[in-house]
Amino acid sequence: MYYLKNIEDWEMIEKPIYYAVGGAFHTGKELIRKEMPLPEAIAEATKVFDDDIDSRALVAAMLSEWYKASRQFYQDYEIVDVEMKIELPLAEYEGGEIYFAGMADALLKDKNGRLFVGESKTTSDSVDRFCSKLWAQRQGLLYVWALRRLGYDVVGIIYDVTKKATIKRGMATPMEKRKYKKDGETLYAGQREHDESYSEYLSRLKQWYQSKPESFAQEVIVHSKQQLDAIENDMSNILKALVFYQATDNWPRSLSSCYAYNRACEFAHYCSAGNDELILQSLYKKRDRVFSKLINKGETDEFNTN
């Protein structure tokens, strides 16, 4: 997966809809943090959906209710930066360099002057269960570690977690399945003559979130010196492995990634077809990189990580 995504730069041509929903929600929050009015931020974030009423209403409801639910929490934090680019040189070796590259959603400062990375997460799981695992989430640890190496005195990370609503838009009952009451005009409960409109579905989504305030949470995690020392050691070992794989052009499979997070890896179609070139060219495309490649090709495993 790492090789296909970060070395060869492949990505799916048509990604599952949950990528689009998460991306639009993320865009809306970014615009709000940049002080765009809420209605304009929602309109801008949801314009990617065109005629997809379901996704447009879901993201609009998520942004609207997140804004209401989180406003008080963020009154205690100053937004220092939004969409903060992180690019940290880690190692040089003959023929190439290795970087840690990423984009932090925000950099926040509390009333005591402490800096936190702000990261947005959406989940279909319960928020409590999702939050219980965040203390060991490697992405957050790496962001804090990298920013500290770049000179920012970051003490931890604030995960802003939003649960995706589970209710679906009501669709018209197929003619052959409609059942009417004795008057011959009234459908039985649960059946509909027309699809639920955008405004009707949006209203129902907002009501769902308002009845479930636990759908939003901000989890503040301060990382200990021991955690940061451990991730430093992990990165040293990962660097050695990456340089070896690059030098030998031999990338071992990680089968635990094939169905991580209860869904198939985006390269499952390609791998299950025995790395068929036709599948690769049909379902995938070269992606545009925000940063320079994480690894440039090298010919030796000699490197310096000091």
matplotlib code that plots the C-alpha trace (Angstrom):
import matplotlib.pyplot as plt

x = [0.0, 2.8, 4.7, 1.6, 0.5, 3.7, 6.3, 4.2, 1.7, -1.4, -5.0, -8.4, -10.1, -13.5, -13.2, -16.0, -18.6, -17.3, -14.1, -16.1, -18.3, -15.3, -13.4, -16.3, -16.9, -13.2, -13.2, -16.2, -14.5, -11.3, -13.4, -15.2, -11.8, -10.7, -13.7, -16.0, -19.7, -21.3, -23.9, -21.2, -18.9, -21.6, -22.4, -18.8, -18.1, -21.1, -21.0, -18.9, -22.0, -24.0, -27.2, -26.2, -28.9, -28.1, -24.4, -25.1, -27.7, -25.5, -22.5, -24.7, -26.2, -22.8, -21.3, -24.3, -24.6, -20.8, -20.6, -23.2, -21.8, -18.2, -18.4, -18.1, -15.1, -13.1, -13.7, -10.7, -8.4, -6.7, -6.3, -2.6, -2.7, -5.1, -4.1, -0.5, 2.0, 4.6, 7.7, 10.6, 13.8, 14.7, 17.6, 20.0, 21.6, 23.3, 20.8, 17.9, 16.3, 13.5, 11.0, 8.1, 5.3, 1.8, -0.9, -2.2, -5.8, -5.0, -2.5, -4.2, -3.1, -4.8, -5.1, -1.9, 0.0, 0.3, 0.3, -1.9, -2.3, -6.0, -7.2, -10.7, -12.0, -15.3, -16.5, -19.4, -18.5, -19.7, -17.8, -16.8, -15.3, -13.5, -12.1, -10.9, -8.3, -6.9, -4.2, -2.3, -3.1, 0.1, -0.8, -1.2, 2.0, 3.9, 2.5, 3.5, 6.9, 7.6, 6.4, 8.6, 11.5, 10.7, 10.9, 7.2, 6.6, 3.6, 2.4, -0.3, -3.3, -7.0, -9.1, -12.4, -14.6, -17.9, -20.2, -21.8, -25.6, -27.1, -30.5, -31.1, -33.1, -36.7, -37.3, -40.6, -42.0, -42.0, -45.4, -45.6, -44.9, -47.3, -50.1, -53.1, -55.5, -59.2, -59.7, -57.5, -55.5, -53.5, -50.3, -49.4, -46.8, -43.2, -44.3, -44.0, -45.4, -42.4, -38.7, -37.8, -36.7, -33.4, -34.9, -36.9, -34.0, -31.7, -34.3, -34.5, -30.7, -30.4, -33.0, -31.1, -27.9, -29.8, -31.2, -27.7, -25.3, -22.8, -22.2, -19.6, -16.6, -13.2, -10.6, -7.6, -4.4, -1.1, 1.7, 4.3, 8.0, 8.0, 5.5, 7.5, 10.8, 9.1, 7.8, 11.4, 12.7, 10.0, 10.8, 14.5, 13.6, 11.1, 13.8, 16.1, 13.4, 12.4, 15.9, 16.4, 13.2, 14.1, 17.6, 16.5, 13.2, 11.5, 8.3, 6.8, 3.1, 1.1, -1.9, -3.3, -3.9, -6.1, -9.3, -8.3, -11.0, -13.7, -13.3, -11.2, -7.9, -8.3, -5.8, -7.8, -9.1, -5.6, -4.0, -6.8, -6.5, -2.8, -1.4, -3.0, -1.8, -5.2, -6.9, -4.3, -4.7, -8.6, -9.3, -6.4, -4.6, -1.5, -2.3, -1.2, 1.1, 0.8, 4.5, 7.6, 7.7, 8.2, 11.0, 13.3, 14.9, 18.4, 20.9, 22.5, 21.4, 23.9, 22.2, 22.5, 19.5, 21.2]
y = [0.0, 2.5, 1.7, 2.1, 5.3, 7.1, 5.8, 5.2, 7.9, 5.9, 6.7, 5.5, 7.4, 7.2, 7.1, 5.9, 8.5, 8.6, 10.2, 13.0, 13.5, 13.7, 16.0, 18.4, 18.5, 19.2, 22.0, 23.6, 23.6, 25.1, 27.9, 28.6, 28.7, 31.3, 33.4, 32.7, 33.1, 29.7, 29.8, 30.7, 28.0, 25.4, 26.5, 26.4, 23.0, 21.3, 22.5, 19.4, 17.2, 18.7, 16.6, 14.4, 15.6, 13.0, 14.0, 17.7, 17.6, 15.4, 17.7, 20.8, 19.4, 18.2, 21.7, 23.5, 21.4, 21.1, 24.9, 25.2, 22.3, 23.4, 27.2, 27.4, 25.0, 27.0, 30.3, 29.2, 28.8, 31.1, 29.9, 30.4, 28.7, 26.7, 23.9, 24.1, 22.5, 20.2, 19.2, 17.9, 16.5, 13.3, 11.7, 12.0, 9.2, 8.8, 9.7, 10.8, 12.3, 11.2, 13.7, 13.6, 15.5, 16.3, 18.9, 19.7, 21.0, 23.8, 25.0, 26.2, 28.1, 27.9, 30.7, 29.6, 29.9, 26.2, 25.1, 22.2, 20.6, 20.6, 17.6, 16.8, 13.3, 11.8, 8.4, 5.9, 4.4, 5.7, 8.9, 7.5, 4.3, 6.3, 8.8, 6.0, 5.0, 8.4, 8.6, 6.0, 7.4, 7.5, 10.4, 12.8, 11.7, 12.1, 15.6, 16.7, 15.1, 16.7, 20.2, 20.0, 19.1, 22.2, 24.5, 24.7, 24.0, 21.8, 19.9, 17.8, 17.4, 18.3, 15.8, 17.3, 14.3, 14.2, 11.2, 10.7, 10.6, 7.2, 8.2, 8.0, 10.1, 8.9, 7.6, 7.0, 3.5, 1.6, 1.5, -2.3, -2.2, 0.5, -0.4, 1.9, 2.1, 1.5, 5.0, 4.1, 7.2, 7.0, 4.9, 2.8, 4.2, 4.0, 4.3, 7.4, 8.8, 11.1, 11.3, 13.4, 16.8, 18.4, 20.8, 18.0, 15.7, 18.5, 19.4, 15.8, 15.5, 18.6, 17.2, 13.9, 15.7, 18.0, 14.8, 13.3, 15.9, 13.1, 13.1, 15.8, 15.8, 17.6, 15.2, 17.1, 14.9, 16.0, 13.7, 12.7, 12.7, 8.9, 8.8, 11.3, 9.4, 6.2, 7.7, 9.0, 5.5, 4.1, 6.7, 5.8, 2.1, 3.0, 5.1, 2.2, -0.1, 2.5, 3.0, -0.8, -1.3, 1.6, 0.3, -3.3, -2.3, -5.0, -3.8, -6.5, -6.9, -5.7, -8.0, -6.4, -3.2, -5.0, -4.6, -2.2, 0.1, -2.3, -1.5, -2.6, -0.9, 1.3, -1.0, -4.2, -4.5, -4.4, -6.8, -9.3, -9.4, -10.5, -7.0, -7.0, -4.0, -3.6, -3.2, -0.6, 1.5, 1.2, 2.0, 4.2, 7.4, 9.2, 11.6, 15.2, 15.6, 18.5, 18.0, 16.7, 12.9, 11.5, 9.4, 10.1, 7.1, 6.2, 3.5, 2.9, 2.3, 4.6, 7.6, 10.0, 10.6, 13.0]
z = [0.0, 0.9, -2.3, -4.6, -2.8, -1.9, -4.3, -7.5, -6.6, -7.6, -6.4, -7.3, -10.2, -8.4, -4.7, -2.4, -1.3, 2.3, 1.0, -0.6, 2.5, 4.8, 2.4, 2.1, 5.9, 6.3, 3.7, 5.4, 8.8, 7.3, 5.7, 9.0, 10.8, 8.3, 9.4, 6.4, 7.5, 8.1, 5.3, 2.8, 4.1, 3.8, 0.2, -0.8, 0.8, -0.6, -4.2, -5.1, -4.8, -7.7, -7.7, -4.8, -2.4, 0.2, 0.6, 0.3, 3.1, 5.3, 5.1, 5.6, 8.7, 10.1, 9.6, 11.0, 14.1, 14.6, 14.6, 17.3, 19.4, 19.3, 19.5, 23.2, 23.4, 20.9, 22.7, 24.9, 21.9, 19.5, 15.9, 15.1, 11.7, 9.4, 7.0, 8.3, 5.9, 7.6, 5.7, 7.8, 6.2, 8.0, 6.2, 3.3, 1.4, -1.9, -4.6, -2.4, 0.7, 3.0, 4.3, 6.8, 5.0, 6.2, 6.7, 10.1, 10.1, 12.6, 15.1, 18.3, 21.4, 24.7, 27.3, 28.9, 25.7, 25.1, 21.4, 20.2, 16.8, 15.8, 13.9, 12.6, 12.5, 11.4, 12.5, 12.0, 15.4, 18.7, 19.6, 23.1, 21.6, 18.9, 21.3, 23.7, 21.1, 20.2, 22.8, 20.8, 17.3, 15.4, 13.1, 16.0, 17.7, 14.5, 13.9, 17.4, 17.1, 13.7, 14.7, 17.8, 15.6, 13.5, 16.5, 17.6, 21.3, 20.7, 23.8, 22.3, 19.9, 20.0, 18.1, 17.0, 16.4, 14.6, 14.2, 10.8, 11.1, 10.5, 9.1, 5.3, 3.0, 2.6, -1.0, -2.7, -2.3, -5.6, -7.1, -6.9, -3.2, -2.2, 0.2, 0.8, 3.7, 3.2, 1.8, -1.2, -0.9, 2.4, 2.4, 5.3, 7.7, 6.4, 2.8, 0.6, -2.6, -3.2, -2.4, 0.6, -0.5, 0.3, 2.9, 4.5, 4.8, 6.1, 8.7, 9.9, 10.0, 12.1, 14.5, 14.7, 15.7, 18.2, 19.9, 20.1, 21.5, 22.1, 18.3, 18.8, 21.0, 21.5, 22.9, 24.3, 24.5, 26.0, 24.9, 27.5, 27.0, 27.0, 24.1, 22.0, 22.8, 21.7, 18.4, 17.8, 18.2, 15.9, 13.2, 13.3, 12.7, 10.0, 8.2, 8.1, 6.7, 4.1, 2.8, 2.6, 0.7, -1.6, -2.3, -2.9, -4.7, -2.5, -0.7, 1.5, 1.7, 4.7, 4.7, 7.8, 5.7, 3.2, 5.3, 8.0, 9.5, 8.4, 4.7, 1.9, 1.0, -2.1, -3.9, -3.1, -6.6, -8.0, -5.5, -5.7, -9.5, -9.1, -9.8, -13.2, -15.3, -17.0, -13.6, -12.6, -15.7, -15.6, -12.0, -10.9, -11.9, -10.9, -8.1, -7.7, -4.8, -2.4, -1.4, -3.1, -3.0, 0.5, -0.8, -3.7, -5.3, -4.0, -4.6, -1.2, 2.3, 3.9, 5.5, 8.4, 10.7, 13.1]

ax = plt.figure().add_subplot(projection="3d")
ax.plot(x, y, z, "-o")
ax.set_aspect("equal")
plt.show()
